[in-house]
Amino acid sequence: MTKGKMLVGVDGNEANLVHNRVGSNEAVFGLLNGLYSVDQENEYLIYLASPLLTDMPYPRDSWNYRIIPPTKFWTQWRLPLDLYLGNPKPDIFLSPSHYAPRFSPIPTVVVVADLGYLKFPQYYTKKDYWQLKNWTEYSIRKAAHIIAVSETTKKDLIEYYMLQPEKISIVYHGYKKKIFKKDLNKTDIVSRLKNYKIDSPYILFLGSLRPTKNIERLIAAFDILRNKKLKLVIAGKKGWFYESVFTKVAELKLENRVVFTDFVSEEDLPYIISGAEVFTLPSLYEGFGIPVIEAMACGVPTLVSNVGSLPEISDNSAVIVDPYSIAEISAGIEECMKDRKKLVEKGLKRVKFFDWNKSARNVISILRDLL
């Protein structure tokens, strides 16, 4: 390493799996683009298990890719082998999705999004729980430093793993400012909604269908709203243990008022959000919650739960409710509609705090301090 310049290795695999990114895929993709945008001084070598997707940052002198043919346990075996034998060797390695490469000779910084599997183990399959529990613990013990995506996640890491606070830095996620913005064309919004058979005013939930998202209580809260002309749009792909969501809709005879869109493309997503009367994320736990800031950026009043990182991320710019209280969720939706103008103004002000370029600069500073 020449003085003043780092060669940073990055596990970019999570961003390169599919074009239709959600959750951790989207977070890693956002951070990579932030690093690409703000840093041409240092050099980056991005490790992937498969050929480069067309929308990934384009190679340049200071930004290159190494494609390592995929095998089972890529992060645990194939990647660390290349870090041992390959050249050039990074000065430091960034793992932006929980798992550090095993037995790597390179000092590693690990990004941890949340510890939901420890708080709600009953909502994970045995296989997923075992993998998350064991691989994450190995990664944080091995890491030279840990990046938490919220104060909530940092506190959880200290509580569950007895880590020293100085080993953990907080770097918030950003969002795609160019596409999530207020005042999209109303005709375009209506046109996009038709593709999903949405033709009435609606409350929106965005996220994968799984127990910690608390969708069943949201459906029950929607059922007792005074305005029976509203629909509830549940936008997201099926996750795990999701069958009870459909059972709840049938039980309450809401088949004509609840719309399941399945996965919504990035091209349509800003329009689906912008068309909503209220955006809701009454989760039982979130390490961050990117959809919250996307909704605020689109000028939609937002409801979140009072647990996990959601109060921290929304920072008094959303209606905050007890996720275990159906009555409180329902009243919160009513409050969002009543105080729409005030909440929209607060949300638009709050989202100015979140920016992928800002996140990237913070990460670069952390990496630099470790060398």
C-alpha positions as a LaTeX table, in Angstrom:
\begin{tabular}{lrrr}
\hline
Residue & $x$ (\AA) & $y$ (\AA) & $z$ (\AA) \\
\hline
Met1 & 0.00 & 0.00 & 0.00 \\
Thr2 & 1.43 & 3.37 & $-1.00$ \\
Lys3 & 1.21 & 5.97 & 1.74 \\
Gly4 & $-2.24$ & 7.49 & 1.95 \\
Lys5 & $-3.95$ & 5.02 & $-0.38$ \\
Met6 & $-5.92$ & 1.92 & 0.64 \\
Leu7 & $-6.76$ & $-1.15$ & $-1.40$ \\
Val8 & $-10.18$ & $-2.07$ & $-0.03$ \\
Gly9 & $-11.62$ & $-5.52$ & $-0.66$ \\
Val10 & $-15.41$ & $-5.74$ & $-0.53$ \\
Asp11 & $-17.79$ & $-8.70$ & $-0.53$ \\
Gly12 & $-20.24$ & $-7.31$ & $-3.08$ \\
Asn13 & $-22.06$ & $-10.56$ & $-3.67$ \\
Glu14 & $-25.27$ & $-9.54$ & $-1.89$ \\
Ala15 & $-25.75$ & $-6.64$ & $-4.33$ \\
Asn16 & $-25.07$ & $-8.81$ & $-7.38$ \\
Leu17 & $-27.58$ & $-11.63$ & $-6.85$ \\
Val18 & $-30.68$ & $-10.18$ & $-8.55$ \\
His19 & $-31.82$ & $-6.98$ & $-10.26$ \\
Asn20 & $-34.95$ & $-6.98$ & $-8.07$ \\
Arg21 & $-33.18$ & $-6.02$ & $-4.86$ \\
Val22 & $-34.82$ & $-5.78$ & $-1.45$ \\
Gly23 & $-33.54$ & $-5.55$ & 2.10 \\
Ser24 & $-29.87$ & $-6.43$ & 2.43 \\
Asn25 & $-29.45$ & $-6.63$ & $-1.37$ \\
Glu26 & $-30.57$ & $-3.01$ & $-1.69$ \\
Ala27 & $-28.49$ & $-1.87$ & 1.29 \\
Val28 & $-25.24$ & $-3.35$ & $-0.05$ \\
Phe29 & $-25.99$ & $-1.98$ & $-3.53$ \\
Gly30 & $-26.58$ & 1.48 & $-2.09$ \\
Leu31 & $-23.34$ & 1.45 & $-0.11$ \\
Leu32 & $-21.32$ & 0.26 & $-3.12$ \\
Asn33 & $-22.72$ & 3.07 & $-5.24$ \\
Gly34 & $-21.94$ & 5.55 & $-2.48$ \\
Leu35 & $-18.31$ & 4.39 & $-2.29$ \\
Tyr36 & $-18.04$ & 4.51 & $-6.08$ \\
Ser37 & $-19.43$ & 8.04 & $-6.15$ \\
Val38 & $-17.36$ & 9.69 & $-3.42$ \\
Asp39 & $-13.99$ & 7.91 & $-3.50$ \\
Gln40 & $-11.55$ & 7.84 & $-6.40$ \\
Glu41 & $-8.51$ & 8.26 & $-4.17$ \\
Asn42 & $-8.50$ & 4.71 & $-2.78$ \\
Glu43 & $-8.70$ & 1.51 & $-4.81$ \\
Tyr44 & $-11.48$ & $-1.06$ & $-4.53$ \\
Leu45 & $-11.56$ & $-4.74$ & $-5.42$ \\
Ile46 & $-15.11$ & $-6.09$ & $-5.31$ \\
Tyr47 & $-15.43$ & $-9.86$ & $-4.90$ \\
Leu48 & $-18.39$ & $-11.59$ & $-6.58$ \\
Ala49 & $-19.53$ & $-15.18$ & $-7.01$ \\
Ser50 & $-21.22$ & $-14.58$ & $-10.38$ \\
Pro51 & $-20.84$ & $-12.35$ & $-13.47$ \\
Leu52 & $-21.42$ & $-8.64$ & $-13.00$ \\
Leu53 & $-25.03$ & $-7.44$ & $-13.29$ \\
Thr54 & $-25.52$ & $-4.61$ & $-15.77$ \\
Asp55 & $-26.53$ & $-1.99$ & $-13.19$ \\
Met56 & $-23.57$ & $-2.51$ & $-10.88$ \\
Pro57 & $-20.94$ & 0.29 & $-10.73$ \\
Tyr58 & $-18.85$ & 0.21 & $-13.90$ \\
Pro59 & $-15.18$ & $-0.84$ & $-13.60$ \\
Arg60 & $-12.52$ & 1.90 & $-13.67$ \\
Asp61 & $-8.87$ & 2.29 & $-12.67$ \\
Ser62 & $-9.68$ & 2.54 & $-8.97$ \\
Trp63 & $-12.66$ & 0.13 & $-9.02$ \\
Asn64 & $-12.33$ & $-3.48$ & $-10.16$ \\
Tyr65 & $-14.10$ & $-6.81$ & $-9.76$ \\
Arg66 & $-12.85$ & $-10.30$ & $-9.08$ \\
Ile67 & $-15.28$ & $-13.04$ & $-10.11$ \\
Ile68 & $-14.74$ & $-16.22$ & $-8.11$ \\
Pro69 & $-16.76$ & $-19.20$ & $-9.40$ \\
Pro70 & $-19.48$ & $-19.99$ & $-6.88$ \\
Thr71 & $-19.35$ & $-22.99$ & $-4.65$ \\
Lys72 & $-21.31$ & $-23.96$ & $-1.59$ \\
Phe73 & $-20.24$ & $-21.87$ & 1.40 \\
Trp74 & $-18.72$ & $-19.19$ & $-0.85$ \\
Thr75 & $-18.16$ & $-16.75$ & 2.02 \\
Gln76 & $-16.90$ & $-19.47$ & 4.32 \\
Trp77 & $-14.50$ & $-21.23$ & 1.96 \\
Arg78 & $-14.03$ & $-19.98$ & $-1.61$ \\
Leu79 & $-13.67$ & $-16.28$ & $-0.79$ \\
Pro80 & $-11.15$ & $-16.70$ & 2.07 \\
Leu81 & $-9.09$ & $-19.06$ & $-0.09$ \\
Asp82 & $-8.77$ & $-16.34$ & $-2.70$ \\
Leu83 & $-7.89$ & $-13.78$ & $-0.04$ \\
Tyr84 & $-5.02$ & $-16.08$ & 1.00 \\
Leu85 & $-3.75$ & $-16.99$ & $-2.47$ \\
Gly86 & $-4.89$ & $-14.19$ & $-4.76$ \\
Asn87 & $-3.04$ & $-11.04$ & $-5.74$ \\
Pro88 & $-3.20$ & $-8.17$ & $-5.14$ \\
Lys89 & $-4.16$ & $-8.57$ & $-1.50$ \\
Pro90 & $-6.46$ & $-5.93$ & 0.01 \\
Asp91 & $-5.17$ & $-3.87$ & 2.91 \\
Ile92 & $-8.56$ & $-4.16$ & 4.57 \\
Phe93 & $-11.77$ & $-6.06$ & 3.81 \\
Leu94 & $-15.36$ & $-4.85$ & 4.12 \\
Ser95 & $-18.18$ & $-7.37$ & 4.62 \\
Pro96 & $-21.40$ & $-5.34$ & 4.24 \\
Ser97 & $-23.82$ & $-8.19$ & 4.94 \\
His98 & $-23.19$ & $-9.77$ & 8.36 \\
Tyr99 & $-20.74$ & $-12.52$ & 7.37 \\
Ala100 & $-16.97$ & $-12.17$ & 7.41 \\
Pro101 & $-14.90$ & $-14.58$ & 5.29 \\
Arg102 & $-13.61$ & $-17.36$ & 7.50 \\
Phe103 & $-9.89$ & $-17.77$ & 8.15 \\
Ser104 & $-9.07$ & $-14.65$ & 6.15 \\
Pro105 & $-5.63$ & $-13.06$ & 6.69 \\
Ile106 & $-7.07$ & $-9.60$ & 5.94 \\
Pro107 & $-8.40$ & $-7.36$ & 8.75 \\
Thr108 & $-12.16$ & $-7.23$ & 8.27 \\
Val109 & $-14.92$ & $-4.74$ & 9.02 \\
Val110 & $-18.39$ & $-6.29$ & 9.26 \\
Val111 & $-21.70$ & $-4.46$ & 8.81 \\
Val112 & $-24.51$ & $-5.82$ & 11.01 \\
Ala113 & $-28.09$ & $-4.84$ & 10.15 \\
Asp114 & $-30.03$ & $-6.45$ & 12.99 \\
Leu115 & $-30.19$ & $-9.31$ & 15.48 \\
Gly116 & $-33.81$ & $-10.22$ & 14.87 \\
Tyr117 & $-32.99$ & $-13.92$ & 14.91 \\
Leu118 & $-31.92$ & $-13.65$ & 18.57 \\
Lys119 & $-34.95$ & $-11.61$ & 19.61 \\
Phe120 & $-37.50$ & $-13.75$ & 17.73 \\
Pro121 & $-35.93$ & $-17.18$ & 17.14 \\
Gln122 & $-39.40$ & $-18.75$ & 16.88 \\
Tyr123 & $-39.95$ & $-16.90$ & 13.60 \\
Tyr124 & $-36.99$ & $-18.49$ & 11.82 \\
Thr125 & $-36.49$ & $-21.96$ & 10.41 \\
Lys126 & $-34.01$ & $-24.08$ & 12.36 \\
Lys127 & $-31.56$ & $-23.96$ & 9.46 \\
Asp128 & $-31.72$ & $-20.16$ & 9.06 \\
Tyr129 & $-31.51$ & $-19.60$ & 12.81 \\
Trp130 & $-28.46$ & $-21.85$ & 13.14 \\
Gln131 & $-26.69$ & $-20.15$ & 10.25 \\
Leu132 & $-27.47$ & $-16.61$ & 11.41 \\
Lys133 & $-26.57$ & $-17.33$ & 15.02 \\
Asn134 & $-23.29$ & $-19.13$ & 14.39 \\
Trp135 & $-21.97$ & $-17.30$ & 11.35 \\
Thr136 & $-22.81$ & $-13.86$ & 12.72 \\
Glu137 & $-21.18$ & $-14.60$ & 16.07 \\
Tyr138 & $-18.03$ & $-15.85$ & 14.34 \\
Ser139 & $-17.98$ & $-12.74$ & 12.15 \\
Ile140 & $-18.32$ & $-10.21$ & 14.96 \\
Arg141 & $-15.73$ & $-12.00$ & 17.11 \\
Lys142 & $-13.28$ & $-12.06$ & 14.21 \\
Ala143 & $-13.93$ & $-8.52$ & 12.97 \\
Ala144 & $-11.40$ & $-5.78$ & 13.53 \\
His145 & $-14.37$ & $-3.44$ & 13.76 \\
Ile146 & $-18.17$ & $-3.59$ & 13.43 \\
Ile147 & $-20.52$ & $-1.17$ & 11.73 \\
Ala148 & $-24.09$ & $-1.14$ & 13.05 \\
Val149 & $-26.79$ & 0.43 & 10.89 \\
Ser150 & $-28.52$ & 2.05 & 13.88 \\
Glu151 & $-28.08$ & 2.86 & 17.55 \\
Thr152 & $-30.59$ & 0.08 & 18.21 \\
Thr153 & $-28.40$ & $-2.51$ & 16.51 \\
Lys154 & $-25.34$ & $-1.25$ & 18.37 \\
Lys155 & $-27.12$ & $-1.62$ & 21.71 \\
Asp156 & $-28.25$ & $-5.13$ & 20.75 \\
Leu157 & $-24.69$ & $-6.13$ & 19.82 \\
Ile158 & $-23.42$ & $-4.91$ & 23.18 \\
Glu159 & $-26.23$ & $-6.66$ & 25.05 \\
Tyr160 & $-26.09$ & $-10.04$ & 23.31 \\
Tyr161 & $-22.36$ & $-10.34$ & 22.62 \\
Met162 & $-20.89$ & $-8.27$ & 25.49 \\
Leu163 & $-18.88$ & $-6.16$ & 23.05 \\
Gln164 & $-17.03$ & $-3.00$ & 23.98 \\
Pro165 & $-18.87$ & 0.07 & 22.61 \\
Glu166 & $-15.70$ & 1.41 & 20.99 \\
Lys167 & $-15.55$ & $-1.65$ & 18.72 \\
Ile168 & $-18.83$ & $-0.56$ & 17.07 \\
Ser169 & $-19.53$ & 2.46 & 14.88 \\
Ile170 & $-22.94$ & 3.54 & 13.60 \\
Val171 & $-23.45$ & 4.23 & 9.90 \\
Tyr172 & $-27.03$ & 4.79 & 8.78 \\
His173 & $-28.36$ & 3.60 & 5.44 \\
Gly174 & $-29.33$ & 6.00 & 2.68 \\
Tyr175 & $-31.95$ & 5.81 & $-0.04$ \\
Lys176 & $-32.22$ & 6.46 & $-3.78$ \\
Lys177 & $-32.92$ & 10.18 & $-3.86$ \\
Lys178 & $-33.32$ & 10.31 & $-7.62$ \\
Ile179 & $-36.37$ & 8.05 & $-7.68$ \\
Phe180 & $-37.99$ & 8.44 & $-4.24$ \\
Lys181 & $-39.20$ & 12.04 & $-4.26$ \\
Lys182 & $-42.33$ & 14.11 & $-3.76$ \\
Asp183 & $-44.74$ & 15.34 & $-6.44$ \\
Leu184 & $-44.53$ & 12.55 & $-9.00$ \\
Asn185 & $-46.88$ & 13.03 & $-11.93$ \\
Lys186 & $-50.41$ & 12.11 & $-10.80$ \\
Thr187 & $-51.34$ & 10.62 & $-14.20$ \\
Asp188 & $-48.27$ & 8.38 & $-14.02$ \\
Ile189 & $-49.23$ & 7.30 & $-10.49$ \\
Val190 & $-52.74$ & 6.29 & $-11.60$ \\
Ser191 & $-51.31$ & 4.42 & $-14.59$ \\
Arg192 & $-48.86$ & 2.43 & $-12.47$ \\
Leu193 & $-51.53$ & 1.61 & $-9.89$ \\
Lys194 & $-53.71$ & 0.05 & $-12.59$ \\
Asn195 & $-50.97$ & $-2.50$ & $-13.25$ \\
Tyr196 & $-51.53$ & $-3.78$ & $-9.71$ \\
Lys197 & $-55.34$ & $-3.52$ & $-9.82$ \\
Ile198 & $-55.34$ & $-0.65$ & $-7.30$ \\
Asp199 & $-58.23$ & 1.71 & $-8.02$ \\
Ser200 & $-59.23$ & 3.13 & $-4.62$ \\
Pro201 & $-57.59$ & 5.21 & $-1.87$ \\
Tyr202 & $-55.34$ & 2.86 & 0.09 \\
Ile203 & $-53.16$ & 2.26 & 3.11 \\
Leu204 & $-49.79$ & 0.77 & 2.16 \\
Phe205 & $-47.57$ & $-1.84$ & 3.76 \\
Leu206 & $-44.25$ & $-2.53$ & 2.03 \\
Gly207 & $-42.04$ & $-5.46$ & 2.96 \\
Ser208 & $-41.68$ & $-9.20$ & 2.73 \\
Leu209 & $-44.42$ & $-11.33$ & 4.25 \\
Arg210 & $-43.00$ & $-12.77$ & 7.47 \\
Pro211 & $-44.01$ & $-12.83$ & 11.14 \\
Thr212 & $-41.87$ & $-9.96$ & 12.45 \\
Lys213 & $-43.55$ & $-7.58$ & 10.00 \\
Asn214 & $-46.74$ & $-7.86$ & 12.11 \\
Ile215 & $-49.03$ & $-7.92$ & 9.08 \\
Glu216 & $-51.86$ & $-9.84$ & 10.77 \\
Arg217 & $-52.36$ & $-7.12$ & 13.38 \\
Leu218 & $-52.17$ & $-4.50$ & 10.65 \\
Ile219 & $-54.97$ & $-6.29$ & 8.77 \\
Ala220 & $-57.08$ & $-6.43$ & 11.94 \\
Ala221 & $-56.40$ & $-2.72$ & 12.58 \\
Phe222 & $-57.41$ & $-1.90$ & 9.00 \\
Asp223 & $-60.66$ & $-3.81$ & 9.47 \\
Ile224 & $-61.82$ & $-1.45$ & 12.24 \\
Leu225 & $-61.03$ & 1.80 & 10.42 \\
Arg226 & $-64.09$ & 4.02 & 10.01 \\
Asn227 & $-63.55$ & 4.58 & 6.29 \\
Lys228 & $-64.67$ & 1.34 & 4.64 \\
Lys229 & $-63.85$ & 2.64 & 1.15 \\
Leu230 & $-60.13$ & 2.39 & 1.85 \\
Lys231 & $-58.13$ & $-0.58$ & 0.67 \\
Leu232 & $-55.04$ & $-2.11$ & 2.23 \\
Val233 & $-52.23$ & $-2.77$ & $-0.23$ \\
Ile234 & $-49.67$ & $-5.31$ & 0.94 \\
Ala235 & $-46.68$ & $-4.95$ & $-1.36$ \\
Gly236 & $-43.92$ & $-7.51$ & $-1.05$ \\
Lys237 & $-42.89$ & $-11.02$ & $-1.84$ \\
Lys238 & $-43.64$ & $-14.04$ & 0.30 \\
Gly239 & $-40.99$ & $-14.59$ & 2.92 \\
Trp240 & $-41.48$ & $-17.36$ & 5.46 \\
Phe241 & $-44.29$ & $-18.44$ & 7.80 \\
Tyr242 & $-46.57$ & $-16.15$ & 5.76 \\
Glu243 & $-49.65$ & $-18.38$ & 5.38 \\
Ser244 & $-51.40$ & $-16.89$ & 8.42 \\
Val245 & $-51.52$ & $-13.50$ & 6.65 \\
Phe246 & $-53.85$ & $-14.89$ & 3.99 \\
Thr247 & $-55.80$ & $-16.77$ & 6.66 \\
Lys248 & $-56.41$ & $-13.51$ & 8.53 \\
Val249 & $-57.78$ & $-11.81$ & 5.38 \\
Ala250 & $-60.19$ & $-14.70$ & 4.81 \\
Glu251 & $-61.19$ & $-14.82$ & 8.48 \\
Leu252 & $-62.18$ & $-11.13$ & 8.41 \\
Lys253 & $-63.79$ & $-11.46$ & 4.96 \\
Leu254 & $-61.57$ & $-8.73$ & 3.53 \\
Glu255 & $-60.74$ & $-10.38$ & 0.21 \\
Asn256 & $-62.26$ & $-7.44$ & $-1.71$ \\
Arg257 & $-60.43$ & $-4.78$ & 0.29 \\
Val258 & $-56.93$ & $-6.21$ & 0.70 \\
Val259 & $-54.67$ & $-6.22$ & $-2.36$ \\
Phe260 & $-51.55$ & $-8.39$ & $-2.51$ \\
Thr261 & $-49.20$ & $-7.11$ & $-5.21$ \\
Asp262 & $-46.34$ & $-9.55$ & $-4.63$ \\
Phe263 & $-42.95$ & $-8.05$ & $-5.51$ \\
Val264 & $-43.07$ & $-4.47$ & $-6.85$ \\
Ser265 & $-40.34$ & $-3.45$ & $-9.29$ \\
Glu266 & $-38.11$ & $-0.50$ & $-8.50$ \\
Glu267 & $-39.57$ & 1.31 & $-11.51$ \\
Asp268 & $-43.08$ & 1.11 & $-10.02$ \\
Leu269 & $-42.26$ & 1.38 & $-6.32$ \\
Pro270 & $-42.08$ & 5.20 & $-5.99$ \\
Tyr271 & $-45.51$ & 5.45 & $-7.63$ \\
Ile272 & $-47.04$ & 2.79 & $-5.38$ \\
Ile273 & $-45.69$ & 4.63 & $-2.34$ \\
Ser274 & $-46.66$ & 8.10 & $-3.59$ \\
Gly275 & $-50.25$ & 7.03 & $-4.27$ \\
Ala276 & $-50.84$ & 5.87 & $-0.70$ \\
Glu277 & $-52.88$ & 7.77 & 1.89 \\
Val278 & $-50.66$ & 6.37 & 4.64 \\
Phe279 & $-47.53$ & 4.22 & 4.72 \\
Thr280 & $-47.34$ & 1.68 & 7.56 \\
Leu281 & $-44.51$ & $-0.38$ & 9.02 \\
Pro282 & $-45.77$ & $-1.66$ & 12.41 \\
Ser283 & $-42.98$ & $-4.25$ & 12.70 \\
Leu284 & $-42.13$ & $-6.15$ & 15.86 \\
Tyr285 & $-38.46$ & $-5.38$ & 15.14 \\
Glu286 & $-36.37$ & $-3.56$ & 12.53 \\
Gly287 & $-32.64$ & $-2.92$ & 12.48 \\
Phe288 & $-33.22$ & 0.05 & 10.19 \\
Gly289 & $-36.22$ & 0.16 & 7.83 \\
Ile290 & $-35.31$ & 1.76 & 4.49 \\
Pro291 & $-38.97$ & 1.83 & 3.31 \\
Val292 & $-39.73$ & 4.35 & 6.07 \\
Ile293 & $-37.37$ & 6.96 & 4.63 \\
Glu294 & $-38.48$ & 6.13 & 1.09 \\
Ala295 & $-42.09$ & 6.86 & 2.09 \\
Met296 & $-41.14$ & 10.10 & 3.83 \\
Ala297 & $-39.16$ & 11.17 & 0.76 \\
Cys298 & $-42.26$ & 10.59 & $-1.37$ \\
Gly299 & $-44.29$ & 12.87 & 0.88 \\
Val300 & $-46.48$ & 10.19 & 2.45 \\
Pro301 & $-47.48$ & 10.29 & 6.16 \\
Thr302 & $-45.93$ & 7.35 & 7.93 \\
Leu303 & $-46.83$ & 5.05 & 10.82 \\
Val304 & $-44.20$ & 2.95 & 12.58 \\
Ser305 & $-43.99$ & 0.84 & 15.72 \\
Asn306 & $-42.35$ & 1.95 & 18.96 \\
Val307 & $-39.78$ & $-0.85$ & 18.98 \\
Gly308 & $-36.42$ & $-1.55$ & 17.37 \\
Ser309 & $-34.85$ & 1.21 & 15.32 \\
Leu310 & $-38.08$ & 2.69 & 13.96 \\
Pro311 & $-38.51$ & 5.51 & 16.53 \\
Glu312 & $-34.81$ & 6.32 & 16.04 \\
Ile313 & $-35.04$ & 6.44 & 12.24 \\
Ser314 & $-38.32$ & 8.35 & 12.09 \\
Asp315 & $-37.26$ & 10.76 & 14.90 \\
Asn316 & $-40.68$ & 12.22 & 15.74 \\
Ser317 & $-41.57$ & 12.54 & 12.06 \\
Ala318 & $-44.01$ & 9.62 & 12.05 \\
Val319 & $-46.94$ & 8.40 & 14.13 \\
Ile320 & $-45.52$ & 5.85 & 16.57 \\
Val321 & $-47.68$ & 3.02 & 17.94 \\
Asp322 & $-47.52$ & $-0.11$ & 20.07 \\
Pro323 & $-47.25$ & $-2.91$ & 17.48 \\
Tyr324 & $-49.06$ & $-5.34$ & 19.80 \\
Ser325 & $-52.15$ & $-3.12$ & 20.05 \\
Ile326 & $-54.58$ & $-3.46$ & 17.16 \\
Ala327 & $-56.61$ & $-0.51$ & 18.45 \\
Glu328 & $-53.51$ & 1.70 & 18.63 \\
Ile329 & $-52.41$ & 0.79 & 15.10 \\
Ser330 & $-55.88$ & 1.63 & 13.80 \\
Ala331 & $-56.00$ & 4.94 & 15.69 \\
Gly332 & $-52.51$ & 5.72 & 14.40 \\
Ile333 & $-53.64$ & 5.30 & 10.80 \\
Glu334 & $-56.55$ & 7.67 & 11.48 \\
Glu335 & $-54.09$ & 10.17 & 12.99 \\
Cys336 & $-51.87$ & 9.97 & 9.90 \\
Met337 & $-54.81$ & 10.89 & 7.69 \\
Lys338 & $-55.93$ & 13.69 & 10.00 \\
Asp339 & $-52.45$ & 15.26 & 10.41 \\
Arg340 & $-51.25$ & 14.56 & 6.88 \\
Lys341 & $-49.78$ & 17.98 & 6.10 \\
Lys342 & $-47.77$ & 18.22 & 9.32 \\
Leu343 & $-46.40$ & 14.68 & 9.02 \\
Val344 & $-45.42$ & 15.15 & 5.37 \\
Glu345 & $-43.48$ & 18.31 & 6.24 \\
Lys346 & $-41.70$ & 16.59 & 9.12 \\
Gly347 & $-40.88$ & 13.55 & 7.01 \\
Leu348 & $-39.41$ & 15.58 & 4.15 \\
Lys349 & $-37.19$ & 17.39 & 6.62 \\
Arg350 & $-36.10$ & 14.16 & 8.33 \\
Val351 & $-35.01$ & 12.32 & 5.16 \\
Lys352 & $-32.40$ & 14.98 & 4.41 \\
Phe353 & $-30.34$ & 13.28 & 7.12 \\
Phe354 & $-30.00$ & 10.03 & 5.12 \\
Asp355 & $-27.67$ & 9.82 & 2.15 \\
Trp356 & $-25.62$ & 6.95 & 0.67 \\
Asn357 & $-22.71$ & 9.27 & $-0.12$ \\
Lys358 & $-22.65$ & 10.37 & 3.52 \\
Ser359 & $-22.76$ & 6.70 & 4.59 \\
Ala360 & $-19.86$ & 5.90 & 2.26 \\
Arg361 & $-17.70$ & 8.74 & 3.63 \\
Asn362 & $-18.29$ & 7.47 & 7.16 \\
Val363 & $-17.28$ & 3.94 & 6.14 \\
Ile364 & $-14.10$ & 5.21 & 4.44 \\
Ser365 & $-13.17$ & 7.11 & 7.61 \\
Ile366 & $-13.64$ & 3.96 & 9.70 \\
Leu367 & $-11.50$ & 1.87 & 7.34 \\
Arg368 & $-8.79$ & 4.52 & 7.27 \\
Asp369 & $-8.62$ & 4.70 & 11.08 \\
Leu370 & $-7.97$ & 0.95 & 11.29 \\
Leu371 & $-4.83$ & 1.07 & 9.13 \\
\hline
\end{tabular}
